[in-house]
Amino acid sequence: CNRCMHCINVMPQALWPGKDTGVSILLGAKAPLLEGAQMSLLTVPFMKAEPPYDNIKEKVIEPVWEWWMEEGKNRERLGELIQRQGIRRLLEVLNIPAMPQVVKEPRSNPYIFWKEEDVPGGFKRDIKDYRSRHKR
């Protein structure tokens, strides 16, 4: 869904917007001349939003600003920082789990984030042992 509202316009009675309203937060878009446009990342698929919007400020905006100020290089945009350090690091900063809606390009980068302590034996494996079990 790219939220174009076509479904709601075609079937107004079946898909009426509910009373539970909020925001979807996308981060990291830019349009440089040399590389071409970079699409943003749907970071927070849905968050309840009510005035004075303190939950958005405290849970999303302030942690991202702090991370950007600490880790960002001089004149580096947020999208470049996300590319350089990765989506995993952004989600760790925001303290939100990886969700299917956060996938950057549908059907081309399904990701599972594994930390070394979660993997039995760690990331260091014997390549000969692996190839002996997975012959071509």
OpenMM code with the backbone's topology and positions (N, CA, C; nanometers):
from openmm import Vec3, app, unit

residues = "CYS ASN ARG CYS MET HIS CYS ILE ASN VAL MET PRO GLN ALA LEU TRP PRO GLY LYS ASP THR GLY VAL SER ILE LEU LEU GLY ALA LYS ALA PRO LEU LEU GLU GLY ALA GLN MET SER LEU LEU THR VAL PRO PHE MET LYS ALA GLU PRO PRO TYR ASP ASN ILE LYS GLU LYS VAL ILE GLU PRO VAL TRP GLU TRP TRP MET GLU GLU GLY LYS ASN ARG GLU ARG LEU GLY GLU LEU ILE GLN ARG GLN GLY ILE ARG ARG LEU LEU GLU VAL LEU ASN ILE PRO ALA MET PRO GLN VAL VAL LYS GLU PRO ARG SER ASN PRO TYR ILE PHE TRP LYS GLU GLU ASP VAL PRO GLY GLY PHE LYS ARG ASP ILE LYS ASP TYR ARG SER ARG HIS LYS ARG".split()
positions = [
    Vec3(0.0842, -0.1182, 0.0000),
    Vec3(0.0000, 0.0000, 0.0000),
    Vec3(0.0883, 0.1239, 0.0000),
    Vec3(0.0668, 0.2115, -0.0939),
    Vec3(0.1404, 0.3376, -0.0940),
    Vec3(0.0508, 0.4534, -0.0512),
    Vec3(-0.0608, 0.4213, 0.0087),
    Vec3(-0.1535, 0.5184, 0.0670),
    Vec3(-0.2024, 0.6221, -0.0354),
    Vec3(-0.2382, 0.5732, -0.1541),
    Vec3(-0.2852, 0.6641, -0.2594),
    Vec3(-0.4327, 0.6993, -0.2430),
    Vec3(-0.5046, 0.6307, -0.1543),
    Vec3(-0.6458, 0.6534, -0.1234),
    Vec3(-0.7404, 0.6036, -0.2331),
    Vec3(-0.6900, 0.5322, -0.3340),
    Vec3(-0.7758, 0.4812, -0.4412),
    Vec3(-0.8809, 0.3848, -0.3857),
    Vec3(-0.8394, 0.2925, -0.2986),
    Vec3(-0.9324, 0.1932, -0.2434),
    Vec3(-1.0463, 0.2605, -0.1670),
    Vec3(-1.0130, 0.3618, -0.0900),
    Vec3(-1.1151, 0.4304, -0.0109),
    Vec3(-1.2105, 0.5070, -0.1023),
    Vec3(-1.1588, 0.5641, -0.2106),
    Vec3(-1.2456, 0.6370, -0.3038),
    Vec3(-1.3374, 0.5433, -0.3812),
    Vec3(-1.2905, 0.4230, -0.4140),
    Vec3(-1.3705, 0.3280, -0.4912),
    Vec3(-1.4757, 0.2607, -0.4038),
    Vec3(-1.4393, 0.2239, -0.2816),
    Vec3(-1.5317, 0.1555, -0.1904),
    Vec3(-1.5441, 0.2348, -0.0602),
    Vec3(-1.6122, 0.3478, -0.0612),
    Vec3(-1.6134, 0.4336, 0.0574),
    Vec3(-1.6785, 0.3696, 0.1799),
    Vec3(-1.7789, 0.2843, 0.1606),
    Vec3(-1.8448, 0.2249, 0.2765),
    Vec3(-1.7624, 0.1121, 0.3377),
    Vec3(-1.6907, 0.0370, 0.2547),
    Vec3(-1.6163, -0.0793, 0.3037),
    Vec3(-1.4857, -0.0411, 0.3718),
    Vec3(-1.4184, 0.0590, 0.3209),
    Vec3(-1.2865, 0.0954, 0.3732),
    Vec3(-1.2842, 0.2387, 0.4251),
    Vec3(-1.3730, 0.2691, 0.5141),
    Vec3(-1.3774, 0.4045, 0.5681),
    Vec3(-1.2661, 0.4234, 0.6708),
    Vec3(-1.1958, 0.5373, 0.6680),
    Vec3(-1.0910, 0.5594, 0.7682),
    Vec3(-1.1491, 0.5537, 0.9088),
    Vec3(-1.0776, 0.4873, 0.9983),
    Vec3(-1.1258, 0.4709, 1.1345),
    Vec3(-1.0990, 0.5916, 1.2219),
    Vec3(-1.1369, 0.5783, 1.3480),
    Vec3(-1.1160, 0.6863, 1.4435),
    Vec3(-0.9761, 0.6821, 1.5036),
    Vec3(-0.9062, 0.5706, 1.4856),
    Vec3(-0.7703, 0.5555, 1.5379),
    Vec3(-0.6739, 0.6194, 1.4383),
    Vec3(-0.6380, 0.7440, 1.4608),
    Vec3(-0.5531, 0.8169, 1.3675),
    Vec3(-0.4140, 0.8363, 1.4252),
    Vec3(-0.3190, 0.8576, 1.3365),
    Vec3(-0.1812, 0.8771, 1.3797),
    Vec3(-0.0941, 0.9157, 1.2623),
    Vec3(0.0344, 0.8841, 1.2734),
    Vec3(0.1303, 0.9219, 1.1699),
    Vec3(0.2133, 0.8016, 1.1276),
    Vec3(0.2597, 0.8053, 1.0052),
    Vec3(0.3629, 0.7144, 0.9558),
    Vec3(0.4861, 0.8005, 0.9338),
    Vec3(0.6007, 0.7573, 0.9855),
    Vec3(0.7207, 0.8396, 0.9780),
    Vec3(0.8200, 0.7760, 0.8824),
    Vec3(0.8597, 0.8533, 0.7816),
    Vec3(0.9576, 0.8103, 0.6829),
    Vec3(1.0821, 0.8954, 0.6993),
    Vec3(1.1997, 0.8323, 0.6942),
    Vec3(1.3263, 0.9029, 0.7124),
    Vec3(1.4214, 0.8701, 0.5980),
    Vec3(1.5054, 0.9662, 0.5621),
    Vec3(1.6187, 0.9392, 0.4756),
    Vec3(1.6067, 0.9705, 0.3288),
    Vec3(1.5023, 1.0377, 0.2835),
    Vec3(1.4907, 1.0677, 0.1406),
    Vec3(1.5772, 1.1871, 0.1036),
    Vec3(1.6276, 1.1849, -0.0189),
    Vec3(1.7001, 1.3001, -0.0717),
    Vec3(1.7031, 1.2878, -0.2233),
    Vec3(1.7329, 1.3983, -0.2901),
    Vec3(1.7368, 1.3989, -0.4358),
    Vec3(1.8642, 1.4674, -0.4844),
    Vec3(1.9797, 1.4003, -0.4730),
    Vec3(2.1031, 1.4614, -0.5222),
    Vec3(2.1089, 1.4564, -0.6750),
    Vec3(2.1855, 1.5455, -0.7326),
    Vec3(2.1932, 1.5525, -0.8786),
    Vec3(2.2730, 1.4377, -0.9390),
    Vec3(2.3816, 1.3975, -0.8751),
    Vec3(2.4707, 1.2985, -0.9347),
    Vec3(2.4198, 1.1558, -0.9217),
    Vec3(2.3654, 1.1191, -0.8065),
    Vec3(2.3264, 0.9798, -0.7817),
    Vec3(2.1825, 0.9503, -0.8200),
    Vec3(2.0979, 1.0495, -0.8248),
    Vec3(1.9566, 1.0269, -0.8469),
    Vec3(1.8828, 1.0213, -0.7142),
    Vec3(1.7518, 1.0259, -0.7211),
    Vec3(1.6705, 1.0330, -0.6000),
    Vec3(1.6818, 0.9055, -0.5176),
    Vec3(1.6819, 0.9227, -0.3866),
    Vec3(1.6810, 0.8098, -0.2936),
    Vec3(1.5496, 0.8135, -0.2173),
    Vec3(1.4801, 0.7023, -0.2171),
    Vec3(1.3519, 0.6956, -0.1485),
    Vec3(1.3739, 0.6887, 0.0013),
    Vec3(1.2748, 0.7340, 0.0741),
    Vec3(1.2838, 0.7296, 0.2195),
    Vec3(1.2490, 0.5899, 0.2695),
    Vec3(1.2753, 0.5686, 0.3962),
    Vec3(1.2520, 0.4399, 0.4610),
    Vec3(1.1357, 0.4554, 0.5573),
    Vec3(1.0341, 0.3717, 0.5455),
    Vec3(0.9206, 0.3758, 0.6375),
    Vec3(0.9694, 0.3241, 0.7721),
    Vec3(1.0095, 0.4152, 0.8580),
    Vec3(1.0716, 0.3783, 0.9848),
    Vec3(0.9678, 0.3401, 1.0887),
    Vec3(0.8642, 0.4201, 1.1025),
    Vec3(0.7571, 0.3926, 1.1985),
    Vec3(0.6280, 0.3789, 1.1178),
    Vec3(0.5776, 0.2547, 1.0975),
    Vec3(0.4576, 0.2364, 1.0160),
    Vec3(0.3344, 0.3076, 1.0720),
    Vec3(0.3176, 0.3078, 1.2043),
    Vec3(0.2038, 0.3783, 1.2638),
    Vec3(0.2377, 0.4157, 1.4064),
    Vec3(0.2057, 0.5399, 1.4408),
    Vec3(0.2225, 0.5873, 1.5778),
    Vec3(0.1059, 0.6806, 1.6079),
    Vec3(0.0412, 0.6578, 1.7206),
    Vec3(-0.0702, 0.7427, 1.7624),
    Vec3(-0.0210, 0.8857, 1.7790),
    Vec3(-0.0955, 0.9824, 1.7290),
    Vec3(-0.0549, 1.1227, 1.7367),
    Vec3(-0.1684, 1.2072, 1.7925),
    Vec3(-0.1442, 1.2643, 1.9081),
    Vec3(-0.2400, 1.3551, 1.9703),
    Vec3(-0.1640, 1.4765, 2.0217),
    Vec3(-0.2238, 1.5961, 2.0110),
    Vec3(-0.1545, 1.7154, 2.0617),
    Vec3(-0.1196, 1.6974, 2.2090),
    Vec3(-0.0066, 1.7413, 2.2538),
    Vec3(0.1005, 1.8215, 2.1960),
    Vec3(0.2083, 1.7379, 2.1274),
    Vec3(0.1805, 1.6153, 2.0892),
    Vec3(0.2697, 1.5292, 2.0106),
    Vec3(0.4022, 1.4987, 2.0815),
    Vec3(0.3995, 1.4907, 2.2131),
    Vec3(0.5221, 1.4618, 2.2889),
    Vec3(0.5737, 1.3212, 2.2628),
    Vec3(0.4828, 1.2244, 2.2387),
    Vec3(0.5294, 1.0874, 2.2145),
    Vec3(0.6143, 1.0790, 2.0878),
    Vec3(0.5802, 1.1556, 1.9850),
    Vec3(0.6595, 1.1560, 1.8614),
    Vec3(0.7937, 1.2227, 1.8857),
    Vec3(0.7918, 1.3334, 1.9580),
    Vec3(0.9158, 1.4060, 1.9863),
    Vec3(1.0117, 1.3210, 2.0690),
    Vec3(0.9602, 1.2553, 2.1729),
    Vec3(1.0463, 1.1808, 2.2649),
    Vec3(1.0916, 1.0468, 2.2089),
    Vec3(1.0047, 0.9789, 2.1333),
    Vec3(1.0376, 0.8438, 2.0873),
    Vec3(1.1058, 0.8391, 1.9513),
    Vec3(1.0878, 0.9419, 1.8684),
    Vec3(1.1445, 0.9377, 1.7335),
    Vec3(1.2401, 1.0538, 1.7071),
    Vec3(1.1908, 1.1747, 1.7177),
    Vec3(1.2692, 1.2906, 1.6731),
    Vec3(1.3949, 1.3108, 1.7564),
    Vec3(1.3822, 1.3138, 1.8887),
    Vec3(1.4995, 1.3396, 1.9732),
    Vec3(1.6062, 1.2310, 1.9624),
    Vec3(1.5704, 1.1000, 1.9664),
    Vec3(1.6759, 0.9987, 1.9496),
    Vec3(1.7463, 1.0057, 1.8140),
    Vec3(1.6701, 1.0348, 1.7076),
    Vec3(1.7314, 1.0447, 1.5744),
    Vec3(1.8241, 1.1650, 1.5679),
    Vec3(1.7826, 1.2787, 1.6224),
    Vec3(1.8689, 1.3972, 1.6233),
    Vec3(1.9973, 1.3722, 1.7009),
    Vec3(1.9848, 1.3090, 1.8182),
    Vec3(2.1048, 1.2805, 1.8986),
    Vec3(2.1994, 1.1873, 1.8237),
    Vec3(2.1447, 1.0826, 1.7617),
    Vec3(2.2273, 0.9883, 1.6859),
    Vec3(2.2936, 1.0586, 1.5685),
    Vec3(2.2188, 1.1428, 1.4995),
    Vec3(2.2699, 1.2150, 1.3837),
    Vec3(2.3807, 1.3113, 1.4245),
    Vec3(2.3631, 1.3800, 1.5370),
    Vec3(2.4658, 1.4740, 1.5830),
    Vec3(2.5927, 1.4020, 1.6278),
    Vec3(2.5782, 1.2849, 1.6915),
    Vec3(2.6944, 1.2109, 1.7409),
    Vec3(2.7671, 1.1364, 1.6298),
    Vec3(2.6939, 1.0701, 1.5424),
    Vec3(2.7538, 0.9800, 1.4444),
    Vec3(2.7690, 1.0407, 1.3049),
    Vec3(2.6928, 1.1447, 1.2754),
    Vec3(2.6955, 1.2022, 1.1413),
    Vec3(2.8238, 1.2782, 1.1126),
    Vec3(2.8695, 1.2668, 0.9887),
    Vec3(2.9876, 1.3417, 0.9458),
    Vec3(2.9460, 1.4845, 0.9103),
    Vec3(3.0458, 1.5700, 0.8882),
    Vec3(3.0184, 1.7086, 0.8535),
    Vec3(2.9414, 1.7152, 0.7210),
    Vec3(2.8294, 1.7846, 0.7201),
    Vec3(2.7429, 1.8038, 0.6032),
    Vec3(2.6810, 1.6730, 0.5519),
    Vec3(2.6724, 1.5724, 0.6353),
    Vec3(2.6115, 1.4447, 0.5959),
    Vec3(2.4626, 1.4481, 0.6283),
    Vec3(2.3828, 1.4066, 0.5344),
    Vec3(2.2387, 1.4023, 0.5556),
    Vec3(2.2003, 1.2747, 0.6291),
    Vec3(2.0783, 1.2751, 0.6814),
    Vec3(2.0311, 1.1605, 0.7581),
    Vec3(2.0249, 1.0349, 0.6714),
    Vec3(1.9809, 1.0471, 0.5470),
    Vec3(1.9750, 0.9312, 0.4573),
    Vec3(2.1114, 0.8709, 0.4321),
    Vec3(2.2137, 0.9556, 0.4216),
    Vec3(2.3499, 0.9061, 0.4020),
    Vec3(2.4000, 0.8349, 0.5267),
    Vec3(2.3649, 0.8868, 0.6444),
    Vec3(2.4032, 0.8213, 0.7698),
    Vec3(2.3367, 0.6844, 0.7812),
    Vec3(2.2104, 0.6757, 0.7420),
    Vec3(2.1397, 0.5473, 0.7459),
    Vec3(2.2043, 0.4497, 0.6482),
    Vec3(2.2441, 0.4971, 0.5294),
    Vec3(2.3119, 0.4098, 0.4329),
    Vec3(2.4460, 0.3624, 0.4870),
    Vec3(2.5189, 0.4529, 0.5509),
    Vec3(2.6537, 0.4204, 0.5980),
    Vec3(2.6504, 0.3254, 0.7174),
    Vec3(2.5608, 0.3490, 0.8132),
    Vec3(2.5581, 0.2660, 0.9336),
    Vec3(2.4545, 0.1548, 0.9276),
    Vec3(2.3579, 0.1655, 0.8411),
    Vec3(2.2620, 0.0582, 0.8207),
    Vec3(2.1295, 0.0789, 0.8924),
    Vec3(2.0292, 0.0067, 0.8425),
    Vec3(1.8947, 0.0145, 0.8989),
    Vec3(1.8932, -0.0433, 1.0397),
    Vec3(1.9723, -0.1467, 1.0624),
    Vec3(1.9770, -0.2083, 1.1948),
    Vec3(2.0139, -0.1056, 1.3009),
    Vec3(2.1145, -0.0244, 1.2741),
    Vec3(2.1597, 0.0757, 1.3714),
    Vec3(2.0500, 0.1791, 1.3971),
    Vec3(1.9788, 0.2212, 1.2927),
    Vec3(1.8685, 0.3158, 1.3096),
    Vec3(1.7600, 0.2566, 1.3987),
    Vec3(1.7245, 0.1309, 1.3751),
    Vec3(1.6207, 0.0676, 1.4560),
    Vec3(1.6660, 0.0478, 1.6001),
    Vec3(1.7960, 0.0230, 1.6217),
    Vec3(1.8482, 0.0133, 1.7583),
    Vec3(1.8393, 0.1475, 1.8293),
    Vec3(1.8697, 0.2556, 1.7587),
    Vec3(1.8620, 0.3900, 1.8175),
    Vec3(1.7184, 0.4219, 1.8569),
    Vec3(1.6232, 0.3862, 1.7716),
    Vec3(1.4829, 0.4143, 1.7997),
    Vec3(1.4206, 0.3122, 1.8939),
    Vec3(1.4917, 0.2032, 1.9188),
    Vec3(1.4442, 0.0969, 2.0080),
    Vec3(1.3107, 0.0397, 1.9590),
    Vec3(1.3036, 0.0135, 1.8283),
    Vec3(1.1852, -0.0500, 1.7711),
    Vec3(1.2291, -0.1770, 1.6988),
    Vec3(1.1446, -0.2799, 1.6972),
    Vec3(1.1825, -0.4037, 1.6288),
    Vec3(1.1715, -0.3890, 1.4774),
    Vec3(1.2417, -0.4745, 1.4059),
    Vec3(1.2303, -0.4771, 1.2600),
    Vec3(1.0931, -0.5328, 1.2239),
    Vec3(1.0242, -0.4652, 1.1340),
    Vec3(0.8902, -0.5054, 1.0930),
    Vec3(0.8870, -0.5213, 0.9414),
    Vec3(0.7971, -0.6017, 0.8879),
    Vec3(0.7908, -0.6195, 0.7427),
    Vec3(0.7651, -0.4892, 0.6675),
    Vec3(0.6954, -0.3937, 0.7296),
    Vec3(0.6657, -0.2671, 0.6630),
    Vec3(0.7902, -0.1815, 0.6438),
    Vec3(0.8996, -0.2112, 0.7157),
    Vec3(1.0200, -0.1292, 0.7117),
    Vec3(1.1103, -0.1689, 0.5949),
    Vec3(1.0779, -0.2755, 0.5233),
    Vec3(1.1617, -0.3206, 0.4127),
    Vec3(1.1757, -0.2078, 0.3112),
    Vec3(1.2991, -0.1784, 0.2731),
    Vec3(1.3262, -0.0635, 0.1862),
    Vec3(1.2750, -0.0852, 0.0441),
    Vec3(1.3007, -0.2023, -0.0127),
    Vec3(1.2570, -0.2332, -0.1483),
    Vec3(1.1833, -0.3663, -0.1433),
    Vec3(1.0514, -0.3672, -0.1622),
    Vec3(0.9757, -0.4912, -0.1496),
    Vec3(1.0290, -0.6018, -0.2398),
    Vec3(1.0344, -0.7206, -0.1873),
    Vec3(1.0755, -0.8435, -0.2558),
    Vec3(1.2206, -0.8441, -0.3009),
    Vec3(1.3030, -0.7496, -0.2559),
    Vec3(1.4433, -0.7553, -0.2960),
    Vec3(1.5386, -0.7548, -0.1777),
    Vec3(1.4945, -0.7141, -0.0597),
    Vec3(1.5853, -0.7182, 0.0538),
    Vec3(1.5152, -0.7613, 0.1824),
    Vec3(1.4567, -0.8807, 0.1863),
    Vec3(1.4025, -0.9248, 0.3143),
    Vec3(1.5189, -0.9493, 0.4088),
    Vec3(1.5150, -0.8886, 0.5225),
    Vec3(1.6305, -0.8960, 0.6110),
    Vec3(1.5925, -0.9542, 0.7458),
    Vec3(1.6864, -1.0236, 0.8027),
    Vec3(1.6751, -1.0718, 0.9397),
    Vec3(1.8001, -1.0247, 1.0087),
    Vec3(1.7848, -0.9555, 1.1197),
    Vec3(1.9004, -0.9032, 1.1911),
    Vec3(1.9442, -1.0037, 1.2965),
    Vec3(2.0634, -1.0559, 1.2813),
    Vec3(2.1209, -1.1474, 1.3792),
    Vec3(2.2394, -1.0786, 1.4450),
    Vec3(2.2459, -1.0883, 1.5744),
    Vec3(2.3642, -1.0419, 1.6460),
    Vec3(2.4507, -1.1639, 1.6721),
    Vec3(2.5799, -1.1417, 1.6882),
    Vec3(2.6729, -1.2533, 1.7020),
    Vec3(2.6398, -1.3401, 1.8231),
    Vec3(2.5951, -1.2770, 1.9327),
    Vec3(2.5641, -1.3563, 2.0525),
    Vec3(2.4375, -1.4404, 2.0359),
    Vec3(2.3521, -1.4076, 1.9382),
    Vec3(2.2315, -1.4862, 1.9138),
    Vec3(2.2574, -1.6102, 1.8291),
    Vec3(2.3707, -1.6132, 1.7585),
    Vec3(2.4020, -1.7236, 1.6681),
    Vec3(2.4896, -1.8247, 1.7412),
    Vec3(2.4472, -1.9514, 1.7497),
    Vec3(2.5330, -2.0509, 1.8155),
    Vec3(2.6651, -2.0655, 1.7408),
    Vec3(2.7742, -2.0479, 1.8098),
    Vec3(2.9052, -2.0578, 1.7478),
    Vec3(2.9550, -1.9270, 1.6906),
    Vec3(2.8732, -1.8220, 1.6951),
    Vec3(2.9161, -1.6918, 1.6442),
    Vec3(2.9153, -1.6863, 1.4924),
    Vec3(2.9764, -1.5837, 1.4363),
    Vec3(2.9807, -1.5645, 1.2918),
    Vec3(3.1004, -1.6318, 1.2271),
    Vec3(3.1973, -1.6719, 1.3052),
    Vec3(3.3185, -1.7313, 1.2485),
    Vec3(3.2948, -1.8805, 1.2267),
    Vec3(3.2935, -1.9211, 1.1016),
    Vec3(3.2702, -2.0608, 1.0654),
    Vec3(3.3822, -2.1072, 0.9738),
    Vec3(3.4011, -2.2365, 0.9671),
    Vec3(3.5006, -2.2943, 0.8777),
    Vec3(3.4377, -2.3093, 0.7394),
    Vec3(3.4961, -2.2433, 0.6410),
    Vec3(3.4396, -2.2444, 0.5061),
    Vec3(3.4468, -2.3835, 0.4436),
    Vec3(3.5489, -2.4615, 0.4769),
    Vec3(3.5602, -2.5975, 0.4217),
    Vec3(3.4490, -2.6866, 0.4756),
    Vec3(3.4166, -2.6709, 0.6035),
    Vec3(3.3079, -2.7481, 0.6627),
    Vec3(3.1744, -2.7113, 0.5967),
    Vec3(3.1527, -2.5845, 0.5737),
    Vec3(3.0299, -2.5384, 0.5088),
    Vec3(3.0188, -2.5952, 0.3674),
    Vec3(3.1273, -2.5874, 0.2909),
    Vec3(3.1245, -2.6359, 0.1525),
    Vec3(3.1102, -2.7870, 0.1453),
    Vec3(3.1597, -2.8588, 0.2461),
    Vec3(3.1429, -3.0044, 0.2452),
    Vec3(2.9960, -3.0424, 0.2660),
    Vec3(2.9222, -2.9603, 0.3392),
    Vec3(2.7803, -2.9868, 0.3617),
    Vec3(2.6911, -2.9293, 0.2522),
    Vec3(2.7394, -2.8307, 0.1772),
    Vec3(2.6602, -2.7652, 0.0730),
    Vec3(2.7353, -2.7719, -0.0597),
    Vec3(2.7390, -2.8904, -0.1175),
    Vec3(2.8111, -2.9083, -0.2437),
    Vec3(2.7260, -2.8589, -0.3589),
    Vec3(2.7930, -2.8042, -0.4592),
    Vec3(2.7235, -2.7519, -0.5771),
    Vec3(2.6918, -2.8606, -0.6746),
] * unit.nanometer
topology = app.Topology()
chain = topology.addChain("A")
for resn in residues:
    res = topology.addResidue(resn, chain)
    for name in ("N", "CA", "C"):
        topology.addAtom(name, app.Element.getBySymbol(name[0]), res)
